[in-house]
Amino acid sequence: MTTEIATEKEHQTVASLLNSEAVKARFREVLGGKASAFMSSVISAVKANKALSDADPRSVVSAAAVAATLDLPIVPGLGQAY
């Protein structure tokens, strides 16, 4: 059982974390109707940036949650949540 949990955590991606109901609910709580677009922009930013792709997905989602709380857009060109 412990091995299954560890293996599951190793295969988590930003997209899979953002697809979990608990994470979706938290982003909806913070962003309301903008949550889906925000989460999509996080996934796009990760796909476009090798450093983000290599980072721990939980760290990326955590940083995205902070950006959401501060109402910062996840648009690399703006550099607000960079």
C-alpha positions in Angstrom: 0.0 0.0 0.0 2.7 2.5 0.9 4.5 1.7 -2.4 1.3 2.4 -4.3 0.9 5.8 -2.6 4.6 6.7 -3.3 4.3 5.6 -6.9 1.1 7.6 -7.3 2.8 10.8 -6.0 5.8 10.3 -8.3 3.5 10.3 -11.3 1.5 13.4 -10.4 1.6 16.3 -12.8 0.5 19.8 -12.6 -2.5 18.9 -14.8 -3.5 15.9 -12.7 -3.2 18.0 -9.5 -5.3 20.8 -11.0 -7.8 18.2 -12.1 -8.4 16.9 -8.5 -11.7 18.0 -7.0 -10.1 19.4 -3.9 -7.7 21.7 -5.8 -10.5 22.8 -8.2 -12.7 23.7 -5.3 -10.0 25.7 -3.7 -9.3 27.7 -6.9 -13.0 28.2 -7.4 -13.3 29.5 -3.8 -10.5 32.0 -4.4 -11.2 33.0 -8.1 -14.9 32.2 -8.6 -15.8 32.1 -12.3 -12.2 32.8 -13.3 -10.9 29.5 -11.8 -11.0 27.4 -15.0 -9.2 30.0 -17.1 -6.6 30.5 -14.4 -5.9 26.8 -14.1 -5.7 26.4 -17.9 -3.2 29.2 -18.0 -1.1 27.5 -15.3 -1.0 24.3 -17.4 -0.1 26.3 -20.5 2.7 28.1 -18.6 4.1 24.8 -17.4 4.0 23.3 -20.9 5.8 26.3 -22.3 8.6 26.5 -19.7 11.1 23.7 -19.2 12.0 24.9 -15.7 8.4 24.7 -14.6 8.0 21.3 -16.3 11.0 20.0 -14.2 9.8 21.5 -10.9 7.8 19.6 -8.3 4.2 19.8 -9.5 3.0 20.4 -5.9 5.3 23.4 -5.7 4.0 24.8 -9.0 0.3 24.4 -7.8 1.2 25.9 -4.5 2.8 28.9 -6.2 -0.2 29.2 -8.5 -2.5 29.3 -5.4 -0.5 32.2 -4.0 -0.8 34.0 -7.3 -4.5 33.3 -7.4 -4.9 34.7 -3.9 -3.0 37.9 -4.9 -5.1 38.0 -8.1 -2.0 37.9 -10.3 -2.4 36.5 -13.9 -0.3 33.5 -15.0 0.8 35.1 -18.2 4.6 34.9 -18.7 4.7 38.0 -20.8 3.3 40.1 -18.0 5.8 38.9 -15.5 3.4 39.4 -12.6 3.4 35.9 -11.3 6.8 34.9 -12.7 
